[in-house]
Amino acid sequence: MSASNENGSRSGQRAGVFDVRQVIAALFVLYGLICTLMGLFGTSSREIDQAAGVNINLWSGIGMLIFAGSFILWGWLRPIVVPTDSESESS
């Protein structure tokens, strides 16, 4: 249940970096950047031929970056609000 003030808006502190969605997004950004860079600069034509002509590092890296972006957007649009001590005592 969320706390609200007279205006109907939620009060309290945002979870920020302690929101697990932000941690997951950061990890996917890291892995996505590594895979994308490996796909762009570290994949030989022999490796692409072994993967049925698909640069799998590039495409999986792009997919991870899109996934991370969706988690960041989700956290920005629907932040977790942690009630302050005074609010939890009054309820």
N, CA, C and O atoms as a printed pandas DataFrame, in Angstrom:
     atom_number atom_name residue_name chain_id  residue_number  x_coord  y_coord  z_coord
0              1         N          MET        A               1    0.847   -1.153    0.000
1              2        CA          MET        A               1    0.000    0.000    0.000
2              3         C          MET        A               1    0.900    1.224    0.000
3              4         O          MET        A               1    1.904    1.265    0.711
4              5         N          SER        A               2    0.539    2.225   -0.800
5              6        CA          SER        A               2    1.374    3.422   -0.882
6              7         C          SER        A               2    0.793    4.535   -0.035
7              8         O          SER        A               2   -0.424    4.688    0.076
8              9         N          ALA        A               3    1.681    5.305    0.556
9             10        CA          ALA        A               3    1.258    6.448    1.348
10            11         C          ALA        A               3    0.971    7.609    0.420
11            12         O          ALA        A               3    1.648    7.781   -0.593
12            13         N          SER        A               4   -0.040    8.415    0.764
13            14        CA          SER        A               4   -0.341    9.577   -0.066
14            15         C          SER        A               4   -0.684   10.751    0.823
15            16         O          SER        A               4   -1.154   10.595    1.950
16            17         N          ASN        A               5   -0.431   11.940    0.278
17            18        CA          ASN        A               5   -0.745   13.146    1.034
18            19         C          ASN        A               5   -2.063   13.723    0.538
19            20         O          ASN        A               5   -2.794   13.037   -0.177
20            21         N          GLU        A               6   -2.393   14.976    0.899
21            22        CA          GLU        A               6   -3.675   15.583    0.544
22            23         C          GLU        A               6   -3.884   15.632   -0.962
23            24         O          GLU        A               6   -5.015   15.499   -1.431
24            25         N          ASN        A               7   -2.822   15.820   -1.721
25            26        CA          ASN        A               7   -2.931   15.953   -3.170
26            27         C          ASN        A               7   -3.126   14.604   -3.852
27            28         O          ASN        A               7   -3.417   14.563   -5.047
28            29         N          GLY        A               8   -2.977   13.522   -3.135
29            30        CA          GLY        A               8   -3.095   12.200   -3.726
30            31         C          GLY        A               8   -1.780   11.670   -4.271
31            32         O          GLY        A               8   -1.726   10.557   -4.794
32            33         N          SER        A               9   -0.719   12.459   -4.153
33            34        CA          SER        A               9    0.579   11.985   -4.644
34            35         C          SER        A               9    1.271   11.179   -3.560
35            36         O          SER        A               9    1.044   11.386   -2.368
36            37         N          ARG        A              10    2.106   10.274   -3.987
37            38        CA          ARG        A              10    2.818    9.421   -3.039
38            39         C          ARG        A              10    3.963   10.190   -2.413
39            40         O          ARG        A              10    4.667   10.945   -3.083
40            41         N          SER        A              11    4.139    9.982   -1.107
41            42        CA          SER        A              11    5.233   10.639   -0.409
42            43         C          SER        A              11    6.182    9.590    0.125
43            44         O          SER        A              11    5.821    8.421    0.261
44            45         N          GLY        A              12    7.373   10.004    0.421
45            46        CA          GLY        A              12    8.395    9.096    0.906
46            47         C          GLY        A              12    9.626    9.233    0.045
47            48         O          GLY        A              12    9.725   10.144   -0.777
48            49         N          GLN        A              13   10.556    8.333    0.234
49            50        CA          GLN        A              13   11.796    8.358   -0.534
50            51         C          GLN        A              13   11.749    7.314   -1.622
51            52         O          GLN        A              13   11.184    6.235   -1.442
52            53         N          ARG        A              14   12.351    7.643   -2.766
53            54        CA          ARG        A              14   12.474    6.669   -3.834
54            55         C          ARG        A              14   13.590    5.696   -3.477
55            56         O          ARG        A              14   14.551    6.064   -2.802
56            57         N          ALA        A              15   13.460    4.455   -3.932
57            58        CA          ALA        A              15   14.454    3.432   -3.618
58            59         C          ALA        A              15   15.783    3.731   -4.309
59            60         O          ALA        A              15   16.836    3.388   -3.771
60            61         N          GLY        A              16   15.763    4.355   -5.475
61            62        CA          GLY        A              16   16.984    4.742   -6.180
62            63         C          GLY        A              16   17.845    3.561   -6.559
63            64         O          GLY        A              16   17.351    2.590   -7.133
64            65         N          VAL        A              17   19.138    3.629   -6.242
65            66        CA          VAL        A              17   20.073    2.579   -6.634
66            67         C          VAL        A              17   19.832    1.278   -5.887
67            68         O          VAL        A              17   20.372    0.240   -6.271
68            69         N          PHE        A              18   19.032    1.311   -4.827
69            70        CA          PHE        A              18   18.745    0.087   -4.089
70            71         C          PHE        A              18   17.585   -0.681   -4.710
71            72         O          PHE        A              18   17.228   -1.757   -4.229
72            73         N          ASP        A              19   16.997   -0.145   -5.766
73            74        CA          ASP        A              19   15.953   -0.845   -6.506
74            75         C          ASP        A              19   16.618   -1.958   -7.312
75            76         O          ASP        A              19   17.551   -1.700   -8.072
76            77         N          VAL        A              20   16.149   -3.179   -7.153
77            78        CA          VAL        A              20   16.784   -4.327   -7.798
78            79         C          VAL        A              20   16.719   -4.209   -9.325
79            80         O          VAL        A              20   17.563   -4.771  -10.023
80            81         N          ARG        A              21   15.734   -3.491   -9.842
81            82        CA          ARG        A              21   15.655   -3.312  -11.291
82            83         C          ARG        A              21   16.841   -2.525  -11.815
83            84         O          ARG        A              21   17.310   -2.782  -12.924
84            85         N          GLN        A              22   17.328   -1.581  -11.045
85            86        CA          GLN        A              22   18.482   -0.791  -11.478
86            87         C          GLN        A              22   19.762   -1.623  -11.459
87            88         O          GLN        A              22   20.629   -1.457  -12.317
88            89         N          VAL        A              23   19.876   -2.513  -10.482
89            90        CA          VAL        A              23   21.044   -3.400  -10.410
90            91         C          VAL        A              23   21.046   -4.354  -11.599
91            92         O          VAL        A              23   22.080   -4.557  -12.236
92            93         N          ILE        A              24   19.883   -4.941  -11.897
93            94        CA          ILE        A              24   19.775   -5.845  -13.041
94            95         C          ILE        A              24   20.076   -5.096  -14.327
95            96         O          ILE        A              24   20.791   -5.608  -15.189
96            97         N          ALA        A              25   19.540   -3.887  -14.469
97            98        CA          ALA        A              25   19.792   -3.090  -15.673
98            99         C          ALA        A              25   21.278   -2.776  -15.829
99           100         O          ALA        A              25   21.808   -2.830  -16.938
100          101         N          ALA        A              26   21.947   -2.452  -14.735
101          102        CA          ALA        A              26   23.379   -2.141  -14.810
102          103         C          ALA        A              26   24.187   -3.348  -15.275
103          104         O          ALA        A              26   25.112   -3.211  -16.076
104          105         N          LEU        A              27   23.838   -4.527  -14.775
105          106        CA          LEU        A              27   24.543   -5.741  -15.197
106          107         C          LEU        A              27   24.297   -6.034  -16.673
107          108         O          LEU        A              27   25.223   -6.409  -17.391
108          109         N          PHE        A              28   23.065   -5.867  -17.129
109          110        CA          PHE        A              28   22.775   -6.109  -18.540
110          111         C          PHE        A              28   23.427   -5.065  -19.442
111          112         O          PHE        A              28   23.818   -5.385  -20.565
112          113         N          VAL        A              29   23.551   -3.836  -18.978
113          114        CA          VAL        A              29   24.284   -2.823  -19.758
114          115         C          VAL        A              29   25.745   -3.241  -19.891
115          116         O          VAL        A              29   26.314   -3.172  -20.980
116          117         N          LEU        A              30   26.352   -3.674  -18.791
117          118        CA          LEU        A              30   27.749   -4.098  -18.825
118          119         C          LEU        A              30   27.955   -5.265  -19.789
119          120         O          LEU        A              30   28.808   -5.204  -20.674
120          121         N          TYR        A              31   27.168   -6.329  -19.611
121          122        CA          TYR        A              31   27.305   -7.504  -20.474
122          123         C          TYR        A              31   26.916   -7.181  -21.915
123          124         O          TYR        A              31   27.534   -7.685  -22.853
124          125         N          GLY        A              32   25.898   -6.348  -22.093
125          126        CA          GLY        A              32   25.480   -5.967  -23.437
126          127         C          GLY        A              32   26.550   -5.183  -24.174
127          128         O          GLY        A              32   26.775   -5.398  -25.365
128          129         N          LEU        A              33   27.218   -4.267  -23.463
129          130        CA          LEU        A              33   28.310   -3.515  -24.095
130          131         C          LEU        A              33   29.472   -4.427  -24.473
131          132         O          LEU        A              33   30.056   -4.281  -25.546
132          133         N          ILE        A              34   29.806   -5.367  -23.592
133          134        CA          ILE        A              34   30.895   -6.297  -23.890
134          135         C          ILE        A              34   30.555   -7.136  -25.118
135          136         O          ILE        A              34   31.378   -7.275  -26.023
136          137         N          CYS        A              35   29.348   -7.694  -25.152
137          138        CA          CYS        A              35   28.963   -8.529  -26.296
138          139         C          CYS        A              35   28.880   -7.719  -27.582
139          140         O          CYS        A              35   29.301   -8.193  -28.637
140          141         N          THR        A              36   28.343   -6.507  -27.509
141          142        CA          THR        A              36   28.238   -5.670  -28.703
142          143         C          THR        A              36   29.615   -5.306  -29.232
143          144         O          THR        A              36   29.858   -5.381  -30.437
144          145         N          LEU        A              37   30.506   -4.919  -28.352
145          146        CA          LEU        A              37   31.861   -4.573  -28.799
146          147         C          LEU        A              37   32.598   -5.787  -29.348
147          148         O          LEU        A              37   33.339   -5.680  -30.326
148          149         N          MET        A              38   32.397   -6.936  -28.722
149          150        CA          MET        A              38   33.005   -8.158  -29.256
150          151         C          MET        A              38   32.419   -8.506  -30.620
151          152         O          MET        A              38   33.133   -8.985  -31.501
152          153         N          GLY        A              39   31.139   -8.270  -30.793
153          154        CA          GLY        A              39   30.507   -8.531  -32.082
154          155         C          GLY        A              39   30.995   -7.591  -33.168
155          156         O          GLY        A              39   31.127   -7.981  -34.328
156          157         N          LEU        A              40   31.261   -6.352  -32.786
157          158        CA          LEU        A              40   31.731   -5.369  -33.778
158          159         C          LEU        A              40   33.209   -5.531  -34.100
159          160         O          LEU        A              40   33.606   -5.430  -35.261
160          161         N          PHE        A              41   34.027   -5.781  -33.084
161          162        CA          PHE        A              41   35.476   -5.734  -33.284
162          163         C          PHE        A              41   36.203   -7.052  -33.045
163          164         O          PHE        A              41   37.365   -7.175  -33.432
164          165         N          GLY        A              42   35.564   -8.045  -32.423
165          166        CA          GLY        A              42   36.306   -9.231  -32.041
166          167         C          GLY        A              42   35.819  -10.524  -32.660
167          168         O          GLY        A              42   36.222  -11.604  -32.227
168          169         N          THR        A              43   34.958  -10.437  -33.665
169          170        CA          THR        A              43   34.413  -11.648  -34.255
170          171         C          THR        A              43   34.979  -11.833  -35.665
171          172         O          THR        A              43   34.917  -10.929  -36.499
172          173         N          SER        A              44   35.525  -13.008  -35.906
173          174        CA          SER        A              44   36.085  -13.290  -37.232
174          175         C          SER        A              44   34.996  -13.849  -38.151
175          176         O          SER        A              44   33.932  -14.264  -37.691
176          177         N          SER        A              45   35.276  -13.852  -39.440
177          178        CA          SER        A              45   34.315  -14.395  -40.395
178          179         C          SER        A              45   34.145  -15.904  -40.199
179          180         O          SER        A              45   33.081  -16.454  -40.484
180          181         N          ARG        A              46   35.180  -16.559  -39.721
181          182        CA          ARG        A              46   35.093  -18.000  -39.430
182          183         C          ARG        A              46   34.083  -18.257  -38.316
183          184         O          ARG        A              46   33.282  -19.187  -38.405
184          185         N          GLU        A              47   34.119  -17.430  -37.261
185          186        CA          GLU        A              47   33.170  -17.585  -36.158
186          187         C          GLU        A              47   31.741  -17.300  -36.617
187          188         O          GLU        A              47   30.804  -17.963  -36.173
188          189         N          ILE        A              48   31.572  -16.331  -37.491
189          190        CA          ILE        A              48   30.241  -16.020  -38.017
190          191         C          ILE        A              48   29.735  -17.184  -38.869
191          192         O          ILE        A              48   28.554  -17.525  -38.812
192          193         N          ASP        A              49   30.619  -17.792  -39.656
193          194        CA          ASP        A              49   30.227  -18.944  -40.459
194          195         C          ASP        A              49   29.816  -20.123  -39.578
195          196         O          ASP        A              49   28.886  -20.854  -39.921
196          197         N          GLN        A              50   30.492  -20.315  -38.457
197          198        CA          GLN        A              50   30.136  -21.395  -37.527
198          199         C          GLN        A              50   28.763  -21.169  -36.892
199          200         O          GLN        A              50   28.099  -22.125  -36.492
200          201         N          ALA        A              51   28.342  -19.919  -36.801
201          202        CA          ALA        A              51   27.050  -19.582  -36.190
202          203         C          ALA        A              51   25.976  -19.387  -37.255
203          204         O          ALA        A              51   25.049  -18.598  -37.069
204          205         N          ALA        A              52   26.097  -20.100  -38.365
205          206        CA          ALA        A              52   25.112  -20.066  -39.454
206          207         C          ALA        A              52   24.984  -18.674  -40.063
207          208         O          ALA        A              52   23.898  -18.276  -40.483
208          209         N          GLY        A              53   26.076  -17.944  -40.112
209          210        CA          GLY        A              53   26.088  -16.630  -40.745
210          211         C          GLY        A              53   25.549  -15.495  -39.897
211          212         O          GLY        A              53   25.319  -14.396  -40.402
212          213         N          VAL        A              54   25.345  -15.749  -38.614
213          214        CA          VAL        A              54   24.795  -14.729  -37.712
214          215         C          VAL        A              54   25.892  -14.272  -36.758
215          216         O          VAL        A              54   26.586  -15.094  -36.159
216          217         N          ASN        A              55   26.045  -12.963  -36.622
217          218        CA          ASN        A              55   26.989  -12.409  -35.646
218          219         C          ASN        A              55   26.290  -12.415  -34.290
219          220         O          ASN        A              55   25.726  -11.407  -33.866
220          221         N          ILE        A              56   26.335  -13.556  -33.621
221          222        CA          ILE        A              56   25.557  -13.770  -32.401
222          223         C          ILE        A              56   25.978  -12.840  -31.273
223          224         O          ILE        A              56   25.133  -12.435  -30.474
224          225         N          ASN        A              57   27.246  -12.490  -31.183
225          226        CA          ASN        A              57   27.688  -11.551  -30.140
226          227         C          ASN        A              57   27.037  -10.187  -30.337
227          228         O          ASN        A              57   26.581   -9.566  -29.376
228          229         N          LEU        A              58   26.994   -9.730  -31.566
229          230        CA          LEU        A              58   26.395   -8.422  -31.845
230          231         C          LEU        A              58   24.912   -8.416  -31.521
231          232         O          LEU        A              58   24.432   -7.507  -30.845
232          233         N          TRP        A              59   24.178   -9.419  -31.995
233          234        CA          TRP        A              59   22.736   -9.435  -31.790
234          235         C          TRP        A              59   22.357   -9.696  -30.337
235          236         O          TRP        A              59   21.389   -9.116  -29.844
236          237         N          SER        A              60   23.087  -10.543  -29.653
237          238        CA          SER        A              60   22.770  -10.761  -28.236
238          239         C          SER        A              60   23.122   -9.520  -27.414
239          240         O          SER        A              60   22.418   -9.196  -26.458
240          241         N          GLY        A              61   24.200   -8.825  -27.773
241          242        CA          GLY        A              61   24.550   -7.587  -27.073
242          243         C          GLY        A              61   23.506   -6.505  -27.256
243          244         O          GLY        A              61   23.154   -5.802  -26.309
244          245         N          ILE        A              62   23.011   -6.372  -28.481
245          246        CA          ILE        A              62   21.950   -5.385  -28.740
246          247         C          ILE        A              62   20.688   -5.758  -27.964
247          248         O          ILE        A              62   20.023   -4.891  -27.398
248          249         N          GLY        A              63   20.365   -7.050  -27.943
249          250        CA          GLY        A              63   19.195   -7.504  -27.174
250          251         C          GLY        A              63   19.331   -7.209  -25.692
251          252         O          GLY        A              63   18.365   -6.800  -25.047
252          253         N          MET        A              64   20.524   -7.414  -25.148
253          254        CA          MET        A              64   20.751   -7.125  -23.728
254          255         C          MET        A              64   20.628   -5.633  -23.442
255          256         O          MET        A              64   20.097   -5.244  -22.401
256          257         N          LEU        A              65   21.110   -4.797  -24.350
257          258        CA          LEU        A              65   20.997   -3.346  -24.153
258          259         C          LEU        A              65   19.536   -2.894  -24.208
259          260         O          LEU        A              65   19.129   -2.016  -23.447
260          261         N          ILE        A              66   18.752   -3.486  -25.100
261          262        CA          ILE        A              66   17.322   -3.159  -25.166
262          263         C          ILE        A              66   16.623   -3.612  -23.885
263          264         O          ILE        A              66   15.793   -2.887  -23.338
264          265         N          PHE        A              67   16.959   -4.807  -23.409
265          266        CA          PHE        A              67   16.387   -5.318  -22.164
266          267         C          PHE        A              67   16.739   -4.408  -20.990
267          268         O          PHE        A              67   15.883   -4.107  -20.158
268          269         N          ALA        A              68   17.995   -3.970  -20.923
269          270        CA          ALA        A              68   18.418   -3.061  -19.848
270          271         C          ALA        A              68   17.674   -1.733  -19.946
271          272         O          ALA        A              68   17.270   -1.162  -18.933
272          273         N          GLY        A              69   17.499   -1.252  -21.162
273          274        CA          GLY        A              69   16.750   -0.001  -21.350
274          275         C          GLY        A              69   15.316   -0.122  -20.876
275          276         O          GLY        A              69   14.764    0.828  -20.320
276          277         N          SER        A              70   14.697   -1.294  -21.092
277          278        CA          SER        A              70   13.328   -1.480  -20.622
278          279         C          SER        A              70   13.260   -1.490  -19.095
279          280         O          SER        A              70   12.299   -0.984  -18.516
280          281         N          PHE        A              71   14.271   -2.062  -18.438
281          282        CA          PHE        A              71   14.297   -2.052  -16.975
282          283         C          PHE        A              71   14.517   -0.634  -16.439
283          284         O          PHE        A              71   13.909   -0.250  -15.440
284          285         N          ILE        A              72   15.368    0.131  -17.088
285          286        CA          ILE        A              72   15.600    1.511  -16.667
286          287         C          ILE        A              72   14.329    2.333  -16.841
287          288         O          ILE        A              72   13.968    3.122  -15.966
288          289         N          LEU        A              73   13.652    2.148  -17.969
289          290        CA          LEU        A              73   12.399    2.865  -18.224
290          291         C          LEU        A              73   11.333    2.463  -17.208
291          292         O          LEU        A              73   10.600    3.315  -16.705
292          293         N          TRP        A              74   11.248    1.185  -16.910
293          294        CA          TRP        A              74   10.289    0.692  -15.922
294          295         C          TRP        A              74   10.554    1.327  -14.557
295          296         O          TRP        A              74    9.619    1.766  -13.888
296          297         N          GLY        A              75   11.807    1.378  -14.143
297          298        CA          GLY        A              75   12.146    1.985  -12.859
298          299         C          GLY        A              75   11.886    3.481  -12.827
299          300         O          GLY        A              75   11.572    4.041  -11.776
300          301         N          TRP        A              76   12.016    4.122  -13.968
301          302        CA          TRP        A              76   11.780    5.568  -14.040
302          303         C          TRP        A              76   10.288    5.877  -14.045
303          304         O          TRP        A              76    9.847    6.833  -13.407
304          305         N          LEU        A              77    9.506    5.064  -14.768
305          306        CA          LEU        A              77    8.070    5.309  -14.842
306          307         C          LEU        A              77    7.317    4.862  -13.595
307          308         O          LEU        A              77    6.337    5.495  -13.205
308          309         N          ARG        A              78    7.764    3.780  -12.968
309          310        CA          ARG        A              78    7.101    3.238  -11.787
310          311         C          ARG        A              78    8.094    3.074  -10.641
311          312         O          ARG        A              78    8.446    1.948  -10.288
312          313         N          PRO        A              79    8.553    4.189  -10.051
313          314        CA          PRO        A              79    9.560    4.077   -8.980
314          315         C          PRO        A              79    8.970    3.443   -7.722
315          316         O          PRO        A              79    7.783    3.586   -7.429
316          317         N          ILE        A              80    9.816    2.752   -7.002
317          318        CA          ILE        A              80    9.419    2.194   -5.708
318          319         C          ILE        A              80    9.600    3.302   -4.677
319          320         O          ILE        A              80   10.679    3.882   -4.552
320          321         N          VAL        A              81    8.535    3.584   -3.946
321          322        CA          VAL        A              81    8.578    4.630   -2.926
322          323         C          VAL        A              81    8.613    3.971   -1.561
323          324         O          VAL        A              81    7.712    3.213   -1.203
324          325         N          VAL        A              82    9.652    4.261   -0.808
325          326        CA          VAL        A              82    9.826    3.710    0.533
326          327         C          VAL        A              82    9.277    4.737    1.510
327          328         O          VAL        A              82    9.729    5.882    1.511
328          329         N          PRO        A              83    8.314    4.354    2.343
329          330        CA          PRO        A              83    7.762    5.327    3.301
330          331         C          PRO        A              83    8.806    5.747    4.316
331          332         O          PRO        A              83    9.669    4.959    4.702
332          333         N          THR        A              84    8.719    6.995    4.743
333          334        CA          THR        A              84    9.629    7.483    5.780
334          335         C          THR        A              84    9.184    6.953    7.136
335          336         O          THR        A              84    8.088    6.408    7.263
336          337         N          ASP        A              85   10.022    7.108    8.141
337          338        CA          ASP        A              85    9.722    6.593    9.482
338          339         C          ASP        A              85    8.453    7.208   10.065
339          340         O          ASP        A              85    7.661    6.504   10.690
340          341         N          SER        A              86    8.250    8.502    9.871
341          342        CA          SER        A              86    7.078    9.168   10.431
342          343         C          SER        A              86    5.797    8.669    9.788
343          344         O          SER        A              86    4.757    8.612   10.443
344          345         N          GLU        A              87    5.859    8.301    8.491
345          346        CA          GLU        A              87    4.666    7.787    7.819
346          347         C          GLU        A              87    4.327    6.382    8.293
347          348         O          GLU        A              87    3.155    6.042    8.453
348          349         N          SER        A              88    5.359    5.561    8.518
349          350        CA          SER        A              88    5.106    4.181    8.948
350          351         C          SER        A              88    4.590    4.139   10.387
351          352         O          SER        A              88    3.855    3.217   10.743
352          353         N          GLU        A              89    4.953    5.106   11.214
353          354        CA          GLU        A              89    4.457    5.146   12.591
354          355         C          GLU        A              89    3.001    5.579   12.649
355          356         O          GLU        A              89    2.255    5.122   13.515
356          357         N          SER        A              90    2.580    6.470   11.725
357          358        CA          SER        A              90    1.211    6.975   11.763
358          359         C          SER        A              90    0.224    6.009   11.151
359          360         O          SER        A              90   -0.977    6.157   11.381
360          361         N          SER        A              91    0.674    5.005   10.368
361          362        CA          SER        A              91   -0.281    4.079    9.752
362          363         C          SER        A              91   -0.445    2.810   10.520
363          364         O          SER        A              91   -1.217    1.940   10.118
